[in-house]
Amino acid sequence: MSSSFQAPKGVSEYVPPRADLFAAIRQAFAEQARLAGYGYLELAVFEDTNLFRRGVGESTDVVSKEMYTFEDRGGRSLTLRPEFTAGVLRSVLENGLHKQGGLPVKVWTTGPAFRAERPQQGRYRQFYQLDLEAIGSEDPQVDAETIAIAWQWYQSLGLRQVRLLLNSLGCKECRPAYRALLQDFLRGLDLDEPTRERIEINPLRVLDDKRPAVRAQLTGAPLMADHLCGACKAHHDRVRELLGDLGIEWEDTPTLVRGLDYYTRTTYEFDHPLLGAQSGIGGGGRYDGLSEDIGGPPLPGIGFGLGLDRTVLALEAEGAEFAAPARCEVFGVALGEEAERRLFALTAEFRRAGIAADMAYGGKKLKGAMKDADRSGAAYAVILGERDIAAGSVQLKDLAAGDQTAVPLTEITSTLKERLSR
């Protein structure tokens, strides 16, 4: 009989064995970040609501429609994080990491984020992201580095159909003239009142509208790529040159905007064609004015958020061969109370030696315990009975081949390590 309670609608939950894959790909990312010199940052799950209003932007759907905002007992307005970048930058500034020298500050974090979405495959109200940020440098090499870290992670997982979409959204020097040009174009379209209001607040948001009736009218809209200033064009050209040097292919996508207001210059998205409407599995870009927007000093930055949920879906859609480490490599079967006591200690010894080990509990008979061994996915079973104890040995059974041999108790750990390393 199951519980009468269920997870809230729109929450992505993972249970074994799928959760093992989830944890393994997260750990694979941690290794990519470590190799590139990024330190781990553990963040607050909720923040002052104004951090997101000022940082993410009032005109975004995230702020205007999707945030989980509540008042605490002290009357303060707090919001469950809908994204990571604003919180990461707040933490960097609050803890003075940018004052310690050696810019850029390079950090990464992970965990759940929350948006009041309409739940569907790949779009959840509680979802999981990997976030990486490099704060304090305008160097296009840093832009290319962040892209390369994500790209290498996807490659390490065995994903082969990921596409990199790339654009530049200009800067505070060239964006105003383009903004006015885009507004003039959009004002002439047949749009509903909320969209017309958005034209006056942030017209780039209209370019990100996914409704077919709106998208059909955007053909011929002026594009930021055609109106970049000299510095932004040089920056964008350099990023593309660096990606070429790394052998990373990209697709110029002049209509790419993304859904947050803070993006400037380099903007990118990772797309997976097998996921249909929710094909964006990650993305990011530069946010050179965000620090000032939330009350900090001028501090350029770039980073990304990668969707763990959608990456799992992409792996499953491709049938990629990335495998999570085995939860159990060796399974212990004890026959009798004394054997159970000794095997319990032996299982702990295996674990100290780096071997994933489990055992049958509850005094099960041999047949039931061996069924547990098969279900565990272990490569070997270690069977210990009274006669084995008297002989100072254990029975080591290869669960795939069915072979069984006696191994001295003093040698079983080294024997297992040798066999598992083959």
C-alpha positions as CSV (number, residue, x, y, z in Angstrom):
1,M,0.0,0.0,0.0
2,S,1.4,3.4,-1.0
3,S,1.2,6.6,1.0
4,S,-1.7,8.9,0.4
5,F,0.8,11.7,-0.2
6,Q,2.4,12.5,-3.6
7,A,5.1,14.9,-4.8
8,P,3.7,18.3,-5.8
9,K,2.8,18.6,-9.5
10,G,5.7,19.7,-11.7
11,V,8.5,18.5,-9.4
12,S,11.3,16.4,-11.0
13,E,12.2,13.6,-8.7
14,Y,14.8,10.8,-9.3
15,V,14.9,7.4,-7.8
16,P,17.4,4.5,-8.4
17,P,18.6,3.5,-10.9
18,R,17.8,6.7,-12.8
19,A,19.0,8.8,-9.9
20,D,22.4,7.0,-10.2
21,L,22.7,8.4,-13.7
22,F,21.6,11.9,-12.5
23,A,24.3,11.8,-9.7
24,A,27.0,10.5,-12.1
25,I,26.5,13.2,-14.7
26,R,26.6,15.9,-12.0
27,Q,29.9,14.4,-10.7
28,A,31.3,14.4,-14.3
29,F,30.6,18.1,-14.5
30,A,32.3,18.7,-11.1
31,E,35.4,17.2,-12.6
32,Q,35.3,19.4,-15.7
33,A,34.9,22.5,-13.5
34,R,37.8,21.4,-11.2
35,L,40.1,20.8,-14.2
36,A,39.4,24.4,-15.3
37,G,40.1,25.9,-11.9
38,Y,36.5,26.7,-10.8
39,G,35.8,26.4,-7.0
40,Y,32.5,25.1,-5.6
41,L,30.0,27.6,-4.1
42,E,27.0,26.5,-2.0
43,L,24.2,29.0,-2.3
44,A,21.0,30.0,-0.5
45,V,17.9,28.5,-2.0
46,F,15.9,31.7,-1.4
47,E,16.8,35.3,-1.8
48,D,15.5,38.9,-1.3
49,T,12.9,39.2,-4.0
50,N,14.4,42.5,-5.2
51,L,17.6,40.7,-6.2
52,F,15.7,39.0,-9.0
53,R,13.5,42.0,-9.9
54,R,16.6,44.2,-10.3
55,G,18.9,41.5,-11.7
56,V,16.8,39.2,-13.9
57,G,14.4,42.0,-15.0
58,E,10.8,43.1,-14.4
59,S,9.9,42.5,-18.1
60,T,10.9,38.8,-18.1
61,D,8.3,36.0,-17.8
62,V,10.5,34.7,-15.0
63,V,9.9,37.7,-12.8
64,S,6.4,38.8,-14.0
65,K,4.8,35.3,-14.0
66,E,6.9,32.5,-12.7
67,M,8.6,33.3,-9.4
68,Y,7.6,31.6,-6.1
69,T,7.5,34.6,-3.8
70,F,6.4,34.6,-0.2
71,E,6.5,36.8,2.9
72,D,8.4,35.5,5.9
73,R,7.5,36.0,9.5
74,G,9.4,39.2,9.6
75,G,7.4,40.7,6.7
76,R,10.3,40.4,4.3
77,S,9.6,39.4,0.6
78,L,11.6,36.3,-0.3
79,T,11.7,34.3,-3.5
80,L,12.8,30.7,-4.2
81,R,15.6,31.1,-6.7
82,P,14.3,30.9,-10.3
83,E,18.0,30.9,-11.6
84,F,21.5,31.0,-10.2
85,T,23.5,33.9,-11.7
86,A,22.0,36.7,-9.6
87,G,22.5,34.8,-6.4
88,V,26.1,33.8,-7.3
89,L,27.0,37.4,-8.1
90,R,25.4,38.5,-4.8
91,S,27.5,36.0,-2.9
92,V,30.7,36.9,-4.7
93,L,30.1,40.6,-3.8
94,E,28.9,39.9,-0.2
95,N,31.9,37.8,0.6
96,G,34.4,40.0,-1.2
97,L,35.8,37.3,-3.5
98,H,36.4,39.9,-6.2
99,K,38.7,41.8,-3.8
100,Q,41.1,38.9,-3.3
101,G,43.0,39.4,-6.5
102,G,43.4,37.0,-9.4
103,L,40.3,38.0,-11.4
104,P,38.2,36.4,-12.8
105,V,36.5,34.8,-9.8
106,K,35.7,31.3,-11.1
107,V,33.0,29.4,-9.3
108,W,30.3,26.8,-9.9
109,T,27.3,25.5,-8.1
110,T,24.3,23.2,-8.5
111,G,20.9,22.4,-7.0
112,P,17.2,23.0,-7.6
113,A,15.6,26.1,-9.0
114,F,11.9,26.9,-9.0
115,R,9.5,28.4,-11.6
116,A,5.7,28.4,-11.7
117,E,5.7,26.8,-15.1
118,R,3.0,24.7,-16.9
119,P,4.5,21.2,-16.2
120,Q,5.4,19.1,-19.3
121,Q,8.2,16.8,-20.4
122,G,11.4,18.7,-19.7
123,R,9.7,21.7,-18.1
124,Y,9.2,21.5,-14.4
125,R,8.4,23.7,-11.4
126,Q,11.3,22.3,-9.4
127,F,14.2,21.6,-11.8
128,Y,17.9,21.1,-11.4
129,Q,20.8,23.1,-12.9
130,L,24.5,23.2,-13.1
131,D,25.7,26.8,-12.9
132,L,29.2,28.1,-13.7
133,E,30.4,31.7,-13.6
134,A,33.6,33.6,-14.3
135,I,33.3,37.1,-12.8
136,G,35.7,40.0,-13.3
137,S,37.0,39.8,-16.9
138,E,36.0,41.0,-20.3
139,D,38.5,38.8,-22.1
140,P,36.8,36.8,-24.9
141,Q,39.0,33.9,-24.0
142,V,36.9,33.6,-20.8
143,D,33.7,33.5,-22.9
144,A,35.2,30.6,-25.0
145,E,36.4,28.8,-21.9
146,T,32.9,28.6,-20.4
147,I,31.5,27.3,-23.6
148,A,34.3,24.8,-23.9
149,I,33.7,23.4,-20.4
150,A,30.0,22.8,-21.1
151,W,30.8,21.3,-24.5
152,Q,33.5,19.0,-23.1
153,W,31.0,17.8,-20.5
154,Y,28.4,17.0,-23.1
155,Q,31.0,15.1,-25.1
156,S,32.2,13.2,-22.0
157,L,28.7,12.0,-21.5
158,G,28.5,10.6,-25.0
159,L,26.0,13.1,-26.4
160,R,26.7,13.6,-30.1
161,Q,23.7,15.6,-31.3
162,V,24.1,18.7,-29.2
163,R,24.2,21.9,-31.3
164,L,25.8,25.2,-30.1
165,L,23.8,28.3,-31.1
166,L,25.8,31.5,-30.8
167,N,24.9,35.3,-30.9
168,S,26.0,38.7,-29.6
169,L,23.6,41.1,-28.0
170,G,25.9,44.1,-28.1
171,C,26.6,46.5,-25.2
172,K,25.4,49.7,-23.6
173,E,27.1,51.6,-26.5
174,C,25.4,50.0,-29.4
175,R,22.3,48.5,-27.9
176,P,20.3,51.8,-27.5
177,A,20.3,52.7,-31.2
178,Y,19.3,49.1,-32.1
179,R,16.6,49.1,-29.4
180,A,15.0,52.2,-30.9
181,L,15.1,50.6,-34.4
182,L,13.6,47.4,-33.1
183,Q,10.8,49.3,-31.3
184,D,9.9,51.1,-34.4
185,F,9.6,47.8,-36.3
186,L,7.6,46.1,-33.5
187,R,5.1,49.0,-33.0
188,G,3.9,48.3,-36.6
189,L,2.9,44.7,-35.9
190,D,-0.5,43.3,-34.8
191,L,0.3,42.3,-31.2
192,D,-1.8,42.0,-28.1
193,E,-1.7,44.6,-25.4
194,P,0.8,42.8,-22.9
195,T,3.2,42.3,-25.8
196,R,2.9,46.0,-26.9
197,E,3.7,47.0,-23.3
198,R,6.8,44.7,-23.5
199,I,8.0,46.6,-26.6
200,E,8.4,49.7,-24.4
201,I,10.1,48.0,-21.5
202,N,12.4,45.6,-23.3
203,P,11.7,44.9,-27.0
204,L,14.3,42.1,-27.1
205,R,11.8,40.0,-25.1
206,V,9.4,40.1,-28.0
207,L,12.1,38.4,-30.2
208,D,12.1,35.6,-27.7
209,D,8.3,35.1,-28.0
210,K,7.5,31.4,-28.8
211,R,3.9,31.9,-30.1
212,P,3.6,31.1,-33.8
213,A,1.3,34.1,-34.4
214,V,4.0,36.4,-33.1
215,R,6.9,34.6,-34.7
216,A,5.3,34.8,-38.1
217,Q,5.4,38.6,-37.9
218,L,9.0,38.9,-36.8
219,T,10.4,38.0,-40.3
220,G,12.4,41.0,-41.4
221,A,12.9,42.3,-37.9
222,P,16.2,44.2,-37.5
223,L,18.9,42.0,-35.9
224,M,21.5,43.1,-33.2
225,A,24.2,41.2,-35.2
226,D,23.9,43.8,-38.0
227,H,24.2,46.8,-35.6
228,L,27.1,45.8,-33.3
229,C,29.7,48.5,-32.5
230,G,33.3,47.9,-33.5
231,A,34.3,46.7,-30.1
232,C,31.4,44.2,-29.8
233,K,32.0,42.9,-33.3
234,A,35.7,42.4,-32.6
235,H,34.8,40.6,-29.3
236,H,32.3,38.3,-31.1
237,D,34.7,37.5,-33.9
238,R,37.4,36.6,-31.4
239,V,35.1,34.3,-29.5
240,R,34.2,32.5,-32.7
241,E,37.9,32.3,-33.7
242,L,38.8,30.7,-30.3
243,L,36.0,28.2,-30.6
244,G,37.3,27.3,-34.0
245,D,40.8,26.8,-32.5
246,L,39.2,24.3,-30.0
247,G,37.4,22.4,-32.7
248,I,34.0,23.4,-31.4
249,E,31.4,23.9,-34.1
250,W,28.7,26.6,-33.6
251,E,25.7,28.0,-35.6
252,D,25.4,31.7,-35.9
253,T,21.9,32.4,-34.6
254,P,21.1,36.2,-34.9
255,T,17.6,35.7,-33.4
256,L,18.9,34.1,-30.2
257,V,17.9,36.3,-27.2
258,R,17.3,34.0,-24.2
259,G,14.9,34.8,-21.4
260,L,16.7,37.0,-19.0
261,D,17.4,40.7,-19.2
262,Y,21.0,40.9,-18.0
263,Y,22.6,39.4,-21.1
264,T,25.1,41.4,-23.1
265,R,27.6,40.5,-25.9
266,T,28.2,36.8,-26.1
267,T,25.0,34.8,-25.8
268,Y,24.7,31.1,-26.4
269,E,22.5,28.0,-26.1
270,F,23.0,24.3,-26.3
271,D,20.2,22.6,-28.3
272,H,19.2,19.0,-28.6
273,P,17.0,18.2,-31.6
274,L,15.5,15.0,-30.2
275,L,13.8,16.8,-27.3
276,G,11.1,18.6,-29.4
277,A,9.7,21.8,-27.9
278,Q,12.0,21.7,-24.9
279,S,15.2,21.3,-27.0
280,G,17.3,23.9,-25.1
281,I,19.4,21.8,-22.6
282,G,21.6,24.7,-21.4
283,G,22.8,28.1,-22.2
284,G,24.4,31.3,-21.0
285,G,26.2,34.5,-21.9
286,R,27.9,37.6,-20.7
287,Y,26.3,40.0,-18.2
288,D,28.6,42.9,-17.9
289,G,26.1,45.3,-16.3
290,L,24.5,43.0,-13.7
291,S,26.8,43.9,-10.8
292,E,25.8,47.5,-11.1
293,D,22.2,46.6,-11.4
294,I,22.2,44.9,-8.0
295,G,24.2,47.7,-6.3
296,G,27.8,46.4,-6.8
297,P,30.8,47.9,-8.6
298,P,31.4,47.6,-12.3
299,L,32.3,43.9,-12.6
300,P,31.9,42.1,-16.0
301,G,31.0,38.4,-16.0
302,I,29.9,35.4,-18.0
303,G,28.4,32.1,-17.2
304,F,25.9,29.4,-18.0
305,G,23.2,27.2,-16.6
306,L,22.9,23.7,-17.8
307,G,19.7,21.7,-17.3
308,L,20.3,18.4,-15.5
309,D,16.8,17.2,-16.2
310,R,17.0,17.8,-19.9
311,T,20.5,16.3,-20.1
312,V,19.1,13.1,-18.6
313,L,16.3,13.2,-21.2
314,A,18.9,13.8,-24.0
315,L,21.0,10.9,-22.9
316,E,18.0,8.6,-22.9
317,A,16.8,10.0,-26.3
318,E,20.2,9.3,-27.9
319,G,20.7,6.0,-26.1
320,A,24.1,7.3,-25.1
321,E,26.4,4.8,-23.4
322,F,27.4,6.9,-20.4
323,A,27.1,4.6,-17.4
324,A,26.8,5.5,-13.8
325,P,29.4,3.8,-11.5
326,A,28.0,0.6,-10.1
327,R,26.2,1.0,-6.8
328,C,27.2,-2.5,-5.8
329,E,30.3,-4.4,-7.1
330,V,30.4,-7.1,-4.4
331,F,27.5,-8.7,-2.5
332,G,28.0,-10.6,0.7
333,V,26.0,-13.8,1.6
334,A,26.3,-15.1,5.1
335,L,25.1,-18.6,6.3
336,G,24.7,-18.5,10.0
337,E,25.0,-15.9,12.8
338,E,28.8,-16.1,13.2
339,A,29.2,-15.8,9.5
340,E,26.9,-12.8,9.4
341,R,28.9,-11.0,12.1
342,R,32.2,-11.7,10.3
343,L,30.8,-10.8,6.9
344,F,29.5,-7.5,8.2
345,A,33.0,-6.5,9.2
346,L,34.4,-7.8,5.9
347,T,31.9,-5.7,4.0
348,A,33.1,-2.6,5.8
349,E,36.7,-3.6,4.9
350,F,35.7,-3.8,1.2
351,R,34.2,-0.3,1.4
352,R,37.4,1.1,3.0
353,A,39.3,-0.3,0.1
354,G,37.1,1.5,-2.4
355,I,34.9,-1.4,-3.3
356,A,31.2,-0.8,-3.5
357,A,29.8,-3.5,-1.3
358,D,26.5,-4.6,0.1
359,M,25.2,-7.8,1.9
360,A,22.0,-9.7,2.6
361,Y,20.3,-8.7,5.9
362,G,17.7,-10.4,8.0
363,G,19.2,-13.9,8.2
364,K,18.0,-14.9,4.7
365,K,18.6,-18.4,3.4
366,L,21.0,-19.0,0.6
367,K,18.4,-19.0,-2.2
368,G,16.9,-15.7,-1.1
369,A,20.2,-14.1,-0.5
370,M,21.5,-15.1,-3.9
371,K,18.4,-13.5,-5.5
372,D,19.3,-10.3,-3.7
373,A,22.9,-10.6,-5.1
374,D,21.6,-10.9,-8.6
375,R,19.2,-7.9,-8.2
376,S,22.0,-5.8,-6.8
377,G,23.9,-5.7,-10.1
378,A,27.1,-6.9,-8.3
379,A,29.8,-8.6,-10.4
380,Y,30.7,-11.0,-7.5
381,A,29.2,-12.6,-4.5
382,V,31.2,-13.4,-1.4
383,I,29.7,-16.4,0.4
384,L,30.7,-17.2,4.0
385,G,29.5,-20.2,6.0
386,E,30.7,-22.2,9.1
387,R,32.9,-24.5,7.1
388,D,34.5,-21.5,5.3
389,I,35.2,-19.9,8.7
390,A,36.9,-23.1,9.9
391,A,39.0,-23.2,6.7
392,G,39.9,-19.5,6.9
393,S,38.4,-18.8,3.5
394,V,35.4,-17.5,1.6
395,Q,33.6,-18.6,-1.6
396,L,34.0,-16.0,-4.4
397,K,31.3,-16.4,-7.1
398,D,31.4,-14.7,-10.5
399,L,27.7,-13.8,-10.9
400,A,27.9,-13.5,-14.7
401,A,30.0,-16.7,-15.4
402,G,28.7,-18.7,-12.5
403,D,32.3,-19.8,-11.5
404,Q,33.0,-20.2,-7.8
405,T,36.4,-20.6,-6.0
406,A,37.6,-20.6,-2.5
407,V,39.8,-17.6,-1.5
408,P,41.7,-17.1,1.8
409,L,40.1,-14.5,4.0
410,T,43.4,-12.6,4.2
411,E,43.5,-12.3,0.4
412,I,39.8,-11.6,-0.5
413,T,40.1,-7.8,-0.6
414,S,43.2,-7.7,-2.8
415,T,41.7,-10.5,-5.0
416,L,38.5,-8.4,-5.5
417,K,40.4,-5.2,-6.3
418,E,42.5,-7.1,-8.9
419,R,39.5,-8.7,-10.6
420,L,37.4,-5.5,-10.5
421,S,40.2,-3.5,-12.1
422,R,40.4,-5.8,-15.2
